[in-house]
Amino acid sequence: MKLDTDEIKELIPHREPFLFVDSVVEIEKGKRITAEKLFSPAEFFFRGHFPGNPIVPGVIITEAIAQAGGVLFNYSFKDELKQEGFNNAYLMGLERCRFRTPVVPDDRVLLEVELVKRRSRIIFFSGEASVNGKRVAAAEISACLV
């Protein structure tokens, strides 16, 4: 199953300039997602991070991983969440977050996220980001349903 930007916007509340998932390449309901983000040279943060040597801030990469996780979770459990009275999920924690290689303008980042478990209102994901097959970042993420 592939999803485009409009379908992604139906699943998560993020919008430009803070939407960091462009497309979903593959999704396995309740298990995993592979998504993409192309970081254009026009991204707002490149002006200040860093002039003359622009790189994507690590916090943006982890946000992209978290957003991909949100797409996976909402795609998988949207009806159940509404029945339980949940409208959204907020980032709760980052563990084992590692950055290996800088991401620069025009890099297409592949976001691979697995749903590890759900415990009541808490969701746990494991994700990584790569460019051209080389891992650039990884993190374990938790979010709280609200």
C-alpha positions as CSV (number, residue, x, y, z in Angstrom):
1,M,0.0,0.0,0.0
2,K,1.4,3.4,-1.0
3,L,0.2,6.7,0.4
4,D,0.7,10.2,-1.0
5,T,0.9,13.5,0.9
6,D,-2.8,14.1,0.9
7,E,-3.5,10.6,2.4
8,I,-0.8,11.2,5.0
9,K,-2.4,14.5,6.0
10,E,-5.6,12.5,6.7
11,L,-3.7,10.4,9.2
12,I,-1.6,12.9,11.1
13,P,-2.2,16.5,12.1
14,H,1.2,17.9,10.9
15,R,1.2,20.5,8.0
16,E,3.9,22.4,6.1
17,P,6.4,23.6,7.1
18,F,6.4,20.9,9.8
19,L,5.3,17.8,7.8
20,F,8.3,15.6,7.3
21,V,6.8,12.6,5.5
22,D,6.3,13.0,1.8
23,S,5.1,9.5,0.8
24,V,4.6,6.0,2.1
25,V,6.4,3.4,0.1
26,E,5.1,0.4,2.0
27,I,3.0,-0.2,5.0
28,E,2.2,-3.4,6.9
29,K,-0.9,-2.7,9.1
30,G,0.0,-2.9,12.8
31,K,3.6,-3.8,12.1
32,R,5.9,-1.5,10.1
33,I,6.1,1.3,7.6
34,T,8.6,2.5,5.0
35,A,8.2,6.2,4.2
36,E,10.2,8.9,2.4
37,K,11.2,12.6,2.9
38,L,13.1,14.6,0.3
39,F,14.8,17.5,2.1
40,S,14.6,20.4,-0.4
41,P,17.3,23.1,-0.3
42,A,14.3,25.5,0.4
43,E,13.6,24.0,3.8
44,F,13.2,26.7,6.4
45,F,15.9,25.4,8.8
46,F,18.7,25.4,6.3
47,R,19.0,29.2,6.5
48,G,20.3,29.0,10.0
49,H,21.6,25.4,10.3
50,F,24.3,26.1,9.2
51,P,24.9,29.0,6.7
52,G,27.4,27.8,4.1
53,N,27.2,24.2,5.3
54,P,23.5,23.3,5.6
55,I,22.5,20.1,7.4
56,V,19.2,18.8,8.6
57,P,19.0,19.1,12.4
58,G,18.9,15.8,14.2
59,V,15.7,16.8,15.9
60,I,14.0,17.1,12.5
61,I,15.2,13.6,11.5
62,T,13.8,12.2,14.7
63,E,10.6,14.1,14.1
64,A,10.3,12.5,10.7
65,I,10.8,9.1,12.2
66,A,8.1,9.9,14.8
67,Q,5.7,11.2,12.1
68,A,6.2,8.0,10.1
69,G,5.3,6.0,13.3
70,G,2.2,8.2,13.7
71,V,1.1,7.4,10.1
72,L,1.6,3.7,10.8
73,F,-0.3,3.7,14.0
74,N,-3.3,5.8,12.7
75,Y,-3.5,3.8,9.5
76,S,-3.5,0.6,11.5
77,F,-5.9,1.6,14.3
78,K,-7.8,4.7,13.3
79,D,-11.3,3.3,14.0
80,E,-10.3,1.7,17.3
81,L,-8.7,5.0,18.5
82,K,-11.8,6.9,17.8
83,Q,-13.9,4.4,19.7
84,E,-11.5,4.7,22.6
85,G,-11.8,8.5,22.5
86,F,-8.3,9.3,21.4
87,N,-7.7,12.1,18.8
88,N,-3.9,12.4,18.7
89,A,-0.6,11.2,20.1
90,Y,2.2,13.4,21.5
91,L,5.9,12.5,21.5
92,M,6.8,11.3,25.0
93,G,10.3,10.0,24.8
94,L,13.4,9.3,22.7
95,E,15.8,6.6,23.7
96,R,19.0,5.3,22.1
97,C,18.9,8.2,19.6
98,R,22.0,8.1,17.4
99,F,23.1,10.2,14.4
100,R,25.7,8.7,12.1
101,T,26.0,10.9,9.0
102,P,24.8,14.4,8.2
103,V,21.7,14.8,6.0
104,V,22.1,17.6,3.5
105,P,19.9,19.4,1.0
106,D,18.5,17.2,-1.8
107,D,18.9,14.0,0.3
108,R,16.0,11.6,0.1
109,V,15.6,10.0,3.5
110,L,14.1,6.6,3.8
111,L,12.2,6.2,7.1
112,E,11.7,2.7,8.4
113,V,9.6,2.3,11.6
114,E,8.3,-0.7,13.5
115,L,5.5,-0.7,16.0
116,V,7.1,-2.4,19.1
117,K,4.1,-2.4,21.4
118,R,1.2,-0.6,22.9
119,R,0.6,-0.4,26.6
120,S,-2.7,1.3,27.4
121,R,-2.1,4.9,26.2
122,I,1.6,4.5,25.5
123,I,3.0,3.5,22.1
124,F,6.5,2.3,21.5
125,F,8.3,2.5,18.1
126,S,11.7,1.6,16.8
127,G,12.9,3.5,13.7
128,E,15.8,4.4,11.5
129,A,16.5,6.8,8.7
130,S,18.8,6.1,5.8
131,V,20.1,7.9,2.7
132,N,21.2,5.7,-0.3
133,G,21.2,2.6,1.8
134,K,23.4,4.1,4.5
135,R,21.9,4.6,8.0
136,V,22.0,8.2,9.1
137,A,20.0,8.0,12.3
138,A,18.1,5.6,14.6
139,A,15.9,6.0,17.7
140,E,13.4,4.3,19.9
141,I,10.4,6.5,20.3
142,S,7.4,6.5,22.7
143,A,4.2,8.5,22.3
144,C,1.2,9.1,24.5
145,L,-2.4,8.9,23.1
146,V,-4.5,11.9,24.1
